[in-house]
Amino acid sequence: MSLLLDFGAMADKLHGEGCRRENATGDCTWTTQMDAARKGVATPELLAVAGKERIEPGRLMALVAEGKVAIPANRAHAALKPEGIGSALRTKINVNLGVSRDCRDYDAEMRKVMAAVDMGAEAIMDLSSHGDTQPFRRRLVAECPAMIGTVPVYDAVIHYKRDLGSLTARDFVDVVRLHAEDGVDFVTLHCGITRKTVAQIKAGSRKMNIVSRGGSLVFAWMSMTGEENPFFEHYDEILDICAKHDVTISLGDACRPGCLADATDGVQIEELVRLGELTRRAWDRNVQVMVEGPGHVPLDQIAANMKVQQTICHGAPFYVLGPLVTDIAPGFDHITAAIGGAVAAMSGAAFLCYVTPAEHLALPSVEDVKQGIIASKIAAHAADIAKGVPGARDADDRMAAARRKLDWEAQFAEAIDPAAARAIRDSRLPESDHSDTCSMCGKFCAVRSMNKALSGETIDIL
């Protein structure tokens, strides 16, 4: 294990110094993480991930070469601390942020970004839909160590300052290129929705139609222009862009279910089949892929959804929003998403997009972001334990040892949010014996009684 950690430390140093794609003579030897893995090259990013994940570099290299692990790492993102995404690794968390017309403070969003990173988010998706988005995107790349993702179709209207219907297919492709040049590590592209999908939706086969914002924009553009989806039609050119900059494609699920009634329907599955085909085409060009998954799914369908995706999309990392297991919890959807996320990750999902209490209601506040991240981290951690990820249960075992000794400081140190745990205890301390009881049980505490009984002490209750 120490050797792996040494590899990780060395890789972080190399990454920080810009050691990436050149051999000793300065010649380019590989283009993307997948290309390097297929050529047997242990990149600095791969070594860093191997150290974090406690996995042998050779095994990780094989997973990247197969497409079962993605390491999103744009060559221009010098601040990046690389992470691996795949079901064999720790489950990762993505946080969606960005400004809107009603909440325009970029500095406030940047504070949310850094707070999210401090709380353990491995990825930030900039979903800004207002203002001058490029400076904020470039600032993210310059300052944020987490993976940066974007949805270029959101930015097209903003970048060109033209209404959706006046944009051309070329405009959409050029925005993908702009984001890649700016240094983002992955882009969500809704490539799987086609003119056939438009006909299906117009036939009224769904209760909630399309709830993906990017998917709805592509649908609207196709409806207005009569043209094919530009991300599907020009997919090969987009692959060239992504290969040049080592940008991972996150194949967006435009037709993800937005309510339980639409879960696992024909529209969702047909798009998934198309995404499986697009996954193969990307891998043929050494472009890494993640596949995005469903939003609202009944609890009993989640595991099946994960298995279907793994089969149809050839084991590509699965990136899910939640899934939310009920439609009736606005204000508490971070909880409904955490329930679904734990089952999804245990069943094969690799990447959880957090959901906040503000989902379906408003742009999240800093506190909403915190609650969403904590709920997602709990789900991811629970799934990692169930999957047997190396080291996943270490903190739980240390917490158990601390609780047995009633060592409060040690318990706080292992807590997912130490400040919250400490604040709750300090606000409701017992009247006496602070060191070995809490105000829930007092001297009736089972742990206290067992410790005293096993050591031969008198158990004083009154």
C-alpha positions as CSV (number, residue, x, y, z in Angstrom):
1,M,0.0,0.0,0.0
2,S,2.8,2.4,0.8
3,L,4.2,1.9,-2.7
4,L,0.8,2.9,-4.2
5,L,0.7,6.0,-2.0
6,D,4.3,6.9,-3.1
7,F,3.1,6.5,-6.7
8,G,0.3,8.9,-6.0
9,A,2.5,11.5,-4.4
10,M,5.0,11.3,-7.3
11,A,2.1,11.6,-9.8
12,D,0.7,14.7,-8.1
13,K,4.1,16.3,-8.3
14,L,4.4,15.4,-12.0
15,H,1.0,16.6,-12.8
16,G,1.6,19.9,-11.0
17,E,4.8,20.4,-13.1
18,G,2.9,19.7,-16.3
19,C,4.5,16.4,-17.1
20,R,1.9,14.8,-19.4
21,R,2.2,13.7,-23.0
22,E,5.8,13.9,-24.1
23,N,8.7,11.5,-24.1
24,A,12.3,12.4,-23.4
25,T,12.7,13.9,-26.9
26,G,9.6,16.0,-26.6
27,D,7.5,13.9,-29.0
28,C,3.9,13.3,-28.3
29,T,3.4,9.6,-27.3
30,W,-0.3,9.6,-26.4
31,T,-3.4,11.8,-26.7
32,T,-5.9,10.8,-24.0
33,Q,-5.9,8.8,-20.8
34,M,-7.5,5.9,-22.7
35,D,-4.9,6.1,-25.5
36,A,-2.0,6.0,-22.9
37,A,-3.5,3.1,-21.1
38,R,-3.9,1.1,-24.3
39,K,-0.2,1.8,-25.0
40,G,0.9,0.7,-21.6
41,V,1.8,4.2,-20.4
42,A,1.3,5.0,-16.7
43,T,0.4,8.6,-16.8
44,P,0.8,10.9,-13.8
45,E,-2.9,11.1,-13.5
46,L,-3.3,7.3,-13.5
47,L,-0.6,6.9,-10.9
48,A,-2.3,9.6,-8.7
49,V,-5.6,7.7,-9.0
50,A,-4.0,4.4,-8.2
51,G,-2.5,5.8,-5.0
52,K,-5.9,7.2,-3.9
53,E,-7.8,4.1,-4.7
54,R,-5.3,1.5,-3.3
55,I,-5.2,-0.3,-6.6
56,E,-2.3,-1.6,-8.6
57,P,-1.4,0.7,-11.5
58,G,-1.4,-2.2,-13.9
59,R,-5.0,-3.2,-13.0
60,L,-6.2,0.4,-13.2
61,M,-4.5,0.8,-16.6
62,A,-6.4,-2.2,-17.9
63,L,-9.7,-0.7,-16.6
64,V,-9.0,2.6,-18.3
65,A,-8.0,0.9,-21.5
66,E,-11.3,-1.1,-21.5
67,G,-13.4,2.1,-20.8
68,K,-14.6,0.8,-17.4
69,V,-12.8,3.6,-15.6
70,A,-12.6,7.2,-16.8
71,I,-10.0,9.7,-15.6
72,P,-11.3,13.1,-16.8
73,A,-8.3,15.3,-17.1
74,N,-8.1,18.0,-19.7
75,R,-4.5,18.9,-20.4
76,A,-5.2,22.6,-19.7
77,H,-6.5,22.0,-16.2
78,A,-3.3,22.4,-14.3
79,A,-5.0,22.8,-10.9
80,L,-6.6,19.4,-11.2
81,K,-6.3,16.7,-8.6
82,P,-7.1,13.7,-10.8
83,E,-9.9,11.2,-9.8
84,G,-11.0,8.0,-11.4
85,I,-14.6,7.2,-12.1
86,G,-15.7,3.5,-12.3
87,S,-17.7,1.0,-10.4
88,A,-14.5,-0.8,-9.2
89,L,-13.4,2.5,-7.5
90,R,-14.8,4.7,-4.7
91,T,-18.1,6.3,-5.7
92,K,-17.5,9.9,-6.6
93,I,-19.8,12.9,-6.1
94,N,-20.6,15.7,-8.5
95,V,-22.0,19.1,-7.5
96,N,-24.0,21.2,-9.9
97,L,-23.5,25.0,-9.5
98,G,-23.6,28.2,-11.6
99,V,-25.4,31.5,-12.0
100,S,-28.9,32.1,-13.4
101,R,-30.7,35.2,-14.5
102,D,-32.3,35.4,-11.0
103,C,-29.0,34.7,-9.1
104,R,-26.1,36.4,-10.9
105,D,-23.4,36.6,-8.3
106,Y,-20.3,34.7,-9.7
107,D,-18.3,35.4,-6.5
108,A,-21.0,33.7,-4.4
109,E,-21.0,30.7,-6.8
110,M,-17.2,30.5,-6.5
111,R,-17.5,30.4,-2.7
112,K,-20.0,27.5,-3.1
113,V,-17.5,25.8,-5.4
114,M,-14.6,25.9,-2.9
115,A,-16.9,25.0,0.0
116,A,-18.1,22.0,-2.0
117,V,-14.5,20.9,-2.7
118,D,-13.7,21.3,1.0
119,M,-16.6,19.0,1.8
120,G,-15.2,16.3,-0.5
121,A,-16.9,16.8,-3.8
122,E,-14.8,15.3,-6.6
123,A,-16.4,17.2,-9.5
124,I,-18.1,20.6,-10.1
125,M,-20.5,21.1,-13.0
126,D,-20.8,24.7,-14.1
127,L,-24.5,25.0,-15.3
128,S,-24.4,28.8,-15.6
129,S,-27.2,30.1,-17.8
130,H,-26.7,33.9,-17.7
131,G,-24.0,36.5,-18.2
132,D,-20.4,36.3,-19.4
133,T,-19.9,32.6,-18.6
134,Q,-16.4,32.2,-20.0
135,P,-14.4,34.1,-17.4
136,F,-16.1,32.1,-14.6
137,R,-15.4,28.8,-16.4
138,R,-11.8,29.8,-16.9
139,R,-11.6,30.8,-13.2
140,L,-12.9,27.3,-12.3
141,V,-10.2,25.7,-14.3
142,A,-7.5,28.0,-12.9
143,E,-8.4,27.6,-9.3
144,C,-10.5,24.5,-8.7
145,P,-8.8,21.1,-8.0
146,A,-12.0,19.1,-8.7
147,M,-12.9,17.8,-12.1
148,I,-14.8,20.5,-14.0
149,G,-17.8,19.6,-16.2
150,T,-20.1,21.7,-18.4
151,V,-23.2,21.4,-20.6
152,P,-22.2,23.3,-23.8
153,V,-25.7,23.5,-25.1
154,Y,-26.7,25.7,-22.2
155,D,-23.9,28.1,-23.1
156,A,-24.7,28.3,-26.8
157,V,-27.5,30.9,-26.5
158,I,-25.5,32.9,-23.9
159,H,-22.2,32.8,-25.8
160,Y,-23.7,33.8,-29.2
161,K,-26.4,36.1,-27.6
162,R,-29.0,34.7,-30.1
163,D,-32.2,32.9,-29.6
164,L,-32.2,29.1,-29.8
165,G,-33.9,28.9,-33.2
166,S,-31.3,31.1,-34.9
167,L,-28.4,28.9,-33.9
168,T,-26.8,26.5,-36.4
169,A,-25.4,23.0,-36.0
170,R,-21.9,24.6,-36.5
171,D,-22.6,27.0,-33.5
172,F,-23.2,24.1,-31.2
173,V,-20.1,22.2,-32.3
174,D,-18.0,25.3,-31.9
175,V,-19.2,25.8,-28.3
176,V,-18.0,22.3,-27.5
177,R,-14.6,23.3,-28.9
178,L,-14.6,26.5,-26.9
179,H,-15.3,24.6,-23.6
180,A,-12.6,22.0,-24.5
181,E,-10.1,24.8,-25.1
182,D,-11.0,26.5,-21.9
183,G,-9.9,23.4,-20.0
184,V,-13.0,21.6,-18.8
185,D,-12.5,17.9,-18.0
186,F,-15.9,16.5,-19.2
187,V,-18.8,17.8,-21.2
188,T,-22.4,16.5,-21.1
189,L,-23.7,16.2,-24.6
190,H,-27.2,15.0,-25.3
191,C,-26.2,13.0,-28.4
192,G,-28.8,10.2,-28.0
193,I,-32.0,12.2,-28.7
194,T,-32.9,12.1,-32.5
195,R,-35.7,13.1,-34.7
196,K,-37.3,9.7,-33.9
197,T,-37.3,10.7,-30.3
198,V,-39.1,14.0,-31.2
199,A,-41.8,12.0,-32.9
200,Q,-42.2,9.7,-29.8
201,I,-42.5,12.6,-27.4
202,K,-45.0,14.4,-29.6
203,A,-47.1,11.2,-29.7
204,G,-47.7,11.8,-26.0
205,S,-46.2,8.6,-24.6
206,R,-44.9,10.2,-21.4
207,K,-46.4,11.9,-18.3
208,M,-43.5,14.3,-17.8
209,N,-42.1,14.5,-21.4
210,I,-38.5,15.6,-21.2
211,V,-37.2,17.1,-17.9
212,S,-33.5,17.3,-18.9
213,R,-32.8,21.0,-19.5
214,G,-30.1,20.2,-22.1
215,G,-32.4,17.6,-23.7
216,S,-35.3,20.0,-23.9
217,L,-33.1,22.6,-25.6
218,V,-32.0,20.1,-28.2
219,F,-35.6,18.9,-28.6
220,A,-36.8,22.5,-29.1
221,W,-34.0,23.3,-31.6
222,M,-34.9,20.2,-33.7
223,S,-38.6,21.0,-33.5
224,M,-38.0,24.5,-34.7
225,T,-35.5,23.8,-37.4
226,G,-36.5,20.3,-38.6
227,E,-32.9,19.3,-38.5
228,E,-31.2,16.3,-36.8
229,N,-29.6,16.7,-33.4
230,P,-26.2,18.4,-34.1
231,F,-24.4,16.5,-31.4
232,F,-25.5,13.2,-33.0
233,E,-25.0,14.3,-36.6
234,H,-21.5,15.8,-36.0
235,Y,-20.4,13.2,-33.4
236,D,-17.2,12.3,-35.2
237,E,-16.0,15.9,-35.3
238,I,-16.9,16.3,-31.6
239,L,-14.8,13.1,-30.9
240,D,-11.9,14.8,-32.7
241,I,-12.2,17.8,-30.4
242,C,-12.4,15.7,-27.3
243,A,-9.4,13.6,-28.3
244,K,-7.3,16.7,-29.0
245,H,-7.9,18.1,-25.5
246,D,-8.5,14.9,-23.6
247,V,-12.0,15.8,-22.7
248,T,-14.3,13.0,-21.4
249,I,-17.8,12.8,-22.9
250,S,-20.6,12.4,-20.5
251,L,-23.4,11.1,-22.7
252,G,-26.4,12.9,-21.4
253,D,-29.7,11.2,-20.9
254,A,-32.1,13.6,-22.5
255,C,-34.9,11.2,-21.9
256,R,-34.3,10.4,-18.3
257,P,-37.6,9.9,-16.4
258,G,-38.7,13.0,-14.5
259,C,-41.4,11.1,-12.5
260,L,-41.9,7.6,-11.4
261,A,-44.5,7.0,-14.0
262,D,-42.0,7.4,-16.8
263,A,-39.2,5.2,-15.3
264,T,-37.7,2.5,-17.4
265,D,-40.1,3.2,-20.3
266,G,-39.4,2.7,-24.0
267,V,-38.2,6.2,-24.6
268,Q,-35.6,5.9,-21.9
269,I,-34.3,2.5,-23.0
270,E,-34.2,3.3,-26.7
271,E,-32.0,6.3,-25.9
272,L,-29.8,4.1,-23.8
273,V,-29.3,1.7,-26.7
274,R,-28.2,4.6,-28.8
275,L,-25.8,5.8,-26.1
276,G,-24.3,2.3,-26.0
277,E,-23.6,2.6,-29.7
278,L,-22.1,6.1,-29.2
279,T,-19.9,4.7,-26.4
280,R,-18.3,2.2,-28.8
281,R,-17.7,4.9,-31.4
282,A,-15.9,7.1,-28.8
283,W,-13.8,4.3,-27.5
284,D,-12.7,3.5,-31.1
285,R,-11.2,7.1,-31.1
286,N,-9.6,6.7,-27.6
287,V,-12.2,9.2,-26.1
288,Q,-13.3,8.4,-22.6
289,V,-17.0,8.1,-21.9
290,M,-19.4,8.3,-19.0
291,V,-23.1,7.5,-19.5
292,E,-25.7,9.5,-17.6
293,G,-28.6,7.7,-16.0
294,P,-32.1,8.1,-14.7
295,G,-33.6,10.7,-12.5
296,H,-36.8,9.4,-10.9
297,V,-37.0,5.6,-10.4
298,P,-39.0,3.5,-8.0
299,L,-36.7,1.8,-5.5
300,D,-37.4,-1.7,-6.8
301,Q,-36.3,-0.7,-10.4
302,I,-33.0,0.9,-9.6
303,A,-30.8,-2.2,-9.5
304,A,-32.3,-3.4,-12.8
305,N,-31.6,-0.1,-14.4
306,M,-28.0,-0.3,-13.4
307,K,-27.6,-3.8,-14.8
308,V,-29.3,-2.9,-18.1
309,Q,-27.0,0.1,-18.5
310,Q,-23.9,-2.0,-17.8
311,T,-24.9,-4.4,-20.5
312,I,-26.1,-2.0,-23.1
313,C,-23.2,0.5,-22.6
314,H,-20.5,-2.2,-22.2
315,G,-19.5,-1.3,-18.6
316,A,-18.9,2.4,-19.2
317,P,-19.0,4.4,-15.9
318,F,-22.6,5.2,-15.0
319,Y,-23.4,8.7,-13.8
320,V,-26.8,9.1,-12.1
321,L,-28.9,12.0,-10.8
322,G,-30.1,10.5,-7.5
323,P,-32.1,8.5,-8.6
324,L,-35.0,10.0,-6.7
325,V,-37.3,7.3,-5.3
326,T,-40.4,9.4,-4.8
327,D,-42.0,12.4,-6.5
328,I,-43.6,14.0,-3.4
329,A,-40.6,15.3,-1.3
330,P,-39.8,18.9,-2.5
331,G,-37.6,20.4,0.2
332,F,-36.3,17.0,1.1
333,D,-35.2,15.6,-2.3
334,H,-31.6,15.3,-1.0
335,I,-32.9,12.5,1.1
336,T,-35.0,10.8,-1.6
337,A,-31.9,11.0,-3.9
338,A,-29.5,9.6,-1.2
339,I,-31.8,6.6,-0.8
340,G,-31.7,6.0,-4.5
341,G,-28.1,6.8,-4.9
342,A,-27.0,4.3,-2.3
343,V,-28.9,1.5,-4.1
344,A,-27.6,2.7,-7.5
345,A,-24.0,2.8,-6.5
346,M,-24.2,-0.5,-4.7
347,S,-25.6,-1.9,-8.0
348,G,-22.9,-0.5,-10.3
349,A,-23.3,3.3,-10.6
350,A,-19.9,5.0,-10.3
351,F,-20.8,8.7,-10.1
352,L,-23.6,10.4,-8.1
353,C,-24.8,13.8,-9.0
354,Y,-25.9,15.4,-5.7
355,V,-29.4,16.7,-5.2
356,T,-30.1,19.5,-2.7
357,P,-33.2,20.4,-0.7
358,A,-33.8,23.1,-3.3
359,E,-34.3,20.6,-6.1
360,H,-37.5,21.5,-8.1
361,L,-37.8,24.7,-6.1
362,A,-34.9,27.2,-6.4
363,L,-31.2,27.8,-7.0
364,P,-29.5,26.2,-4.0
365,S,-28.0,28.3,-1.2
366,V,-24.7,27.5,0.5
367,E,-26.5,25.5,3.2
368,D,-28.5,23.6,0.5
369,V,-25.2,22.7,-1.2
370,K,-23.8,21.5,2.1
371,Q,-26.9,19.3,2.8
372,G,-26.9,17.9,-0.7
373,I,-23.2,17.0,-0.5
374,I,-23.5,15.3,2.9
375,A,-26.5,13.3,1.8
376,S,-24.7,12.1,-1.4
377,K,-21.5,11.4,0.5
378,I,-23.4,9.2,2.9
379,A,-25.0,7.3,0.0
380,A,-21.7,6.9,-1.8
381,H,-19.9,5.7,1.4
382,A,-22.6,3.2,2.3
383,A,-22.4,1.8,-1.3
384,D,-18.6,1.6,-1.2
385,I,-18.9,-0.5,2.0
386,A,-21.4,-2.8,0.4
387,K,-19.2,-3.2,-2.7
388,G,-16.1,-4.0,-0.6
389,V,-14.0,-1.1,-1.9
390,P,-10.6,-1.3,-0.2
391,G,-10.5,0.9,2.9
392,A,-14.1,2.0,2.6
393,R,-15.0,0.7,6.1
394,D,-11.9,1.9,7.9
395,A,-13.4,5.1,9.3
396,D,-16.5,3.2,10.4
397,D,-14.3,0.8,12.4
398,R,-12.4,3.7,13.9
399,M,-15.8,5.2,14.9
400,A,-16.9,2.0,16.5
401,A,-13.7,1.9,18.6
402,A,-14.2,5.5,19.6
403,R,-17.8,4.9,20.6
404,R,-16.9,1.8,22.7
405,K,-14.5,4.0,24.7
406,L,-16.9,6.9,24.7
407,D,-14.1,9.0,23.2
408,W,-16.1,12.0,22.0
409,E,-13.1,13.8,20.3
410,A,-12.2,10.6,18.4
411,Q,-15.9,10.3,17.3
412,F,-16.0,13.9,16.0
413,A,-12.8,13.2,14.1
414,E,-14.4,10.3,12.2
415,A,-17.8,12.0,11.6
416,I,-18.8,13.0,8.1
417,D,-19.4,16.5,9.4
418,P,-17.4,17.0,12.6
419,A,-18.7,20.5,13.2
420,A,-22.4,19.4,13.1
421,A,-21.8,16.5,15.4
422,R,-19.9,18.6,17.9
423,A,-22.6,21.4,17.8
424,I,-25.4,19.0,18.5
425,R,-23.7,17.4,21.5
426,D,-22.5,20.7,22.9
427,S,-26.0,22.2,22.6
428,R,-27.6,19.3,24.7
429,L,-25.0,18.1,27.2
430,P,-26.2,16.0,30.1
431,E,-26.3,17.6,33.6
432,S,-23.4,15.6,34.8
433,D,-20.8,13.0,33.7
434,H,-20.2,14.8,30.4
435,S,-17.3,12.5,29.5
436,D,-19.2,9.2,29.4
437,T,-22.8,9.9,28.7
438,C,-25.0,12.0,26.5
439,S,-28.4,13.6,27.2
440,M,-30.3,10.8,25.4
441,C,-29.6,8.0,27.9
442,G,-27.6,9.5,30.7
443,K,-26.4,6.9,33.1
444,F,-28.7,4.4,31.4
445,C,-26.2,4.4,28.5
446,A,-25.6,0.8,27.3
447,V,-22.0,1.4,26.3
448,R,-21.2,2.9,29.7
449,S,-23.0,0.0,31.5
450,M,-21.1,-2.6,29.5
451,N,-17.7,-0.9,30.0
452,K,-18.3,-0.8,33.8
453,A,-19.7,-4.4,34.0
454,L,-16.8,-5.8,32.0
455,S,-14.2,-4.0,34.1
456,G,-15.9,-5.2,37.4
457,E,-17.1,-1.7,38.4
458,T,-20.3,-0.9,40.1
459,I,-22.9,0.4,37.7
460,D,-24.4,3.5,39.3
461,I,-27.7,4.6,37.7
462,L,-29.4,6.8,40.4
